[in-house]
Amino acid sequence: MLLLLAVVICSLPQVTAKPGDAVFGFESSFQKTNPSGCSVFTVSRGNQVFFGGNDDYFTSDSYYWVDPGDDFRYGVIWIGQPDNVQQGVNECGLAYDANGLPRVDVNPHTERTPVYGDYTIYPIRILHECATVEEVINWVNTHQWHSYMHDQMQFADATGDAVIISARPDGELAFTRKPHGDGFLVSTNFNVANPSNGYGYPCWRFERTQQILDQLVRRDTALTFQDAAGVLDAISQQGGTSWTVSSLLADLTHGIVYLYYFYQFDRPVVLNVLEELDHLRAPGPLSQLFPDDVRQEAASRYQQFKSRGIFCRWVSTVWLALVVVSLVILVVLPPHGKRDLRLWIPAVIMGGPLALLIRLINGPFPKPKSWKAILPEITGDMAPSIIAFVLFLIILLLVPAVQSNPPLQLFFMLFLPAVTGLLFFHVPLLIAVTDMSFSRWISHRLPHVIVVSNIGMGGICITGMYLINLSLQFCPVMPFTAWTVIPFWIIGAHGAVIGGLLIALYDRWAVKRDFQAWSVLASCEGEVRTPSWRRLWWWILLSYAILFAGIASGVVLQKAIE
């Protein structure tokens, strides 16, 4: 099933993350270990105003260019791409940056002044036409907006005023203002006006930035650009799902911009905005602004990220080869009838050589009620949990609504394993050896599926949570392809060892009472018998306890290793 899933994903167009997209694993524990996305802040104290932003992505460079303006437009220096500006500062000291968010529809207010161009024209028009945050807000309220937003925009000016423009739940624009005077305004990759629209809330980068800025504003000494750069350094990304390609820090009071490349915060390029506008330099890669040693260090860091990806691809290739070799060995083994392969082929696809080893130990003719007779039951009951584990992670990666909604994550954790096991394994494989109708078999098998699915997922989570976090630090997950799935598959298969040991306790109880199914399918002998709801009610309660204990153990193990 996972092999088929990988082939299908390979045939689909690649899903490419936008700058600022976040990738999360299990709830907040994965958010802290594998953060990604753009971070923006404005801080003012006394007559000092600093605007900073990290551009986190998975490329090796950004782009720098200058638009000198004219009698009708303010001049601006830009970072990003000409067709997708990321950051900018104009000659009046108005600065712009944005955080990527899931796309939402917005009321365009077509009755207002038209704006021609694609989505990225809005920050360009605003920085060309506005000098202050008040003017930005007035401009937005008098012009048509795009029909959607996939980000939130932060603007700040030389007076210390700042605003975040984002979409409210009702589709209207929200304006979140920085408090007047000394203070700060922070945005990461959740909508400050609607946290459910985002890539993970709460966000550790948001909380860390607020904590540091609060200390800076409260202290007695004046703010410096080194203080503000220290904030960017503290929340920079250095691997995993993305890394901080470039950072911009603007001293809006004095019209100075500090640029940083690949989180080398001790080696800034310092630009005077007015001088850049008066003495235009040729547009080109941002890296060209930096000395050779800075570029070489950045290239070295980028190569390390690529090497990690190559290592992950190599490990994935080895795993695929092991699965294929295991399938070949399985097929050439003397089967006990064709039904023998109905269990072991999907089991080996899920578990690779681990499932093949169980098949070899089991042999073709295990004695009824012996410990070997329990092995097919454990294998058939455990394999679907690997599918559920991988599907859960795919949903977390690709569905932003789940990433930012812990209750929804819990919902999937509680119900996805049982639904997956029932639909992908227990019903299609076992109904052929029963005399029940499809609907009756589903209701009859469901209590057993709930028990083994919960126990299996709980066992995988014990080591799986830490291993997923570890893999996300090394293996790229964007753009999302079949190679993204394979490390999840490997971790799920190895976590199934613990899950299988836990399921063995249940299957030993069941087989002793003549409740068996997978051994019947594998041996072509006996009758499929499944315990009823009345017999399993206490096992169902225990299985949920094991599931939650497995998740808790995974969190504890992860924190202990960290």
C-alpha positions, 0 to 999 in steps of 0.5 A: 500500500505504501509502495503504491502511495509512493508511486502515486505521489511521484506521478503528481505535480510537486507541492512546493512550500512558499517562503514562510510555510511551516512544517510540524509533526506531533503537536507542539513538540515537533513545532519546537524541534522543527520550526520553519518560516519567516519571522518579523518584528518592529521594536522602538524605544526612545528615538530608536526604531528597528525593523527586522525579518528573517527570510527562511526558505530552502534555497541557496540565495535571494535577490537584491535590487533597487527601484530609484522611484521618480517624482511620483513614487518613493524609491525602494530597495528590495529583497526577494525576487522581482516577481515575489518581493519579500522585504523592502525599505523606502526612502521615507523609512517605511519598511515591509516584510511578510509571513506566509500563511494558508490561503484564505478568501478576502472581500476585495471591495470592488467599489474602491479604487482599482489595483491592477497586477497580481498579488505581489503588486500590493507591497510594491504599490504601498512602498512606492506611494506611502511614507507612514503606517497611517498612510498605509492603512488609508491606502488599503482602506481606499483601494481594492484588495486581492480576492485572497491572502496567503500571508500577513504583511507587516509595515513599520515607519520611522516614528515607531508606528507599525501594523500587521495586515491580515485576514479576519475570519469574516474575510475583512482585513484586520489591522493589528497595531503596535502600541504607541511609544516604546514597545514592539510588534511581532509576527510569525506564521500564524495570523495574529488576528485569526490564529487558526489561519496559520502554520502552528500556534502557539509558535516558539519563534513568536514567543521567543521574540516577544520575550527578548524584545520585552527585556530590551524595551524594559532595560535602561540602556539604549537599543542598538542594531546589535541588540536587534540582530541578536533577536534575529539570531535567536530565532534563525533556522539552521537546518531541518525543513528550512534555513535562514537564507537572508535577514534584513534589519532596518534602522528606520530612524537613520535610514540604515539597512543591515543585511545578513546572509545564511545567519552569519550575524557577525558579518553584516553588509551595511547600506544607507538607503538614500545612498543606494538610491542615488548610486544604483548598483546592478541588480543581482543575487544577494550574495554578491553584496558580501565578501568572499569569505561570507559567501564561502561560509554560506556555500559550505552551510548550504552544501551541508544541507544538501549532503543531509538530503543526499544521505536521506535519499540514500537511506530511502533507496536502501530501504526500498531495495530491502523491501523489494528483495524481501518480496522476492524472497517471500515469493520464492519461499514454498507457500502454504497455498495462495492465501499465504501470500495474501497476508505476507505480501502486504505485511512485507510491503509495510515492514520490509525485512522485519516482516519477512523475518517473522514469516521465516520464523513462523514457517509454513505449518505452525501448530495451532495455539502455539507461540508461532501461531500468534505471529501471523496475528501480530503481523496482520494486526500491526501492519495497518498501524504503519499506514496510519502513522504515515498518513497522519504525518502526511496530513500534518504536513499538507493540511495547515488546518490540522497543523494549527489545531491540536484538537483536530490532531487528537481526533486524527490520532484517535480515529485514523488508525482504526479507520485505516486498519479496517478499510485497508487491511481487515475488511479487504483481506479477511472478508474472503475467508468469512461467510459474513456480508461486508457490512456485518463483517465491518461491525463484527471486526471493529472492536478488535480493530480498535484495540490493535490499532490503538496499541500499535499506534501507541507502540510506534509513538514511543520512539517514533516521535523522537525519530520523526523530529530527528529526521526532519532535522536532516531530511528535506520535506519540501517540496513534498514528494515520495522521498518525503514519505519513505523516512516516515515509512522506515520509522513506522516500520521500526516502531512497529517492533515495539507496537508488535510486542504490545499487541502480542499481549492481546493476541496471546489472550485472543488466540488462547480463546480460539479468536484468530483470523490472520493465521487462518488466512495464512494457513488456509485452515480453521475458522475466523473468529473475532471477540465481540464488543462484550468480550473486548470492552475492557481491552478497548479501554486499555488500548486507549490507555496504551495509546496515550501512554505511548504518546506521553512516553514519546514526549518524555523520551524526546525531551530526555534525549534533547 
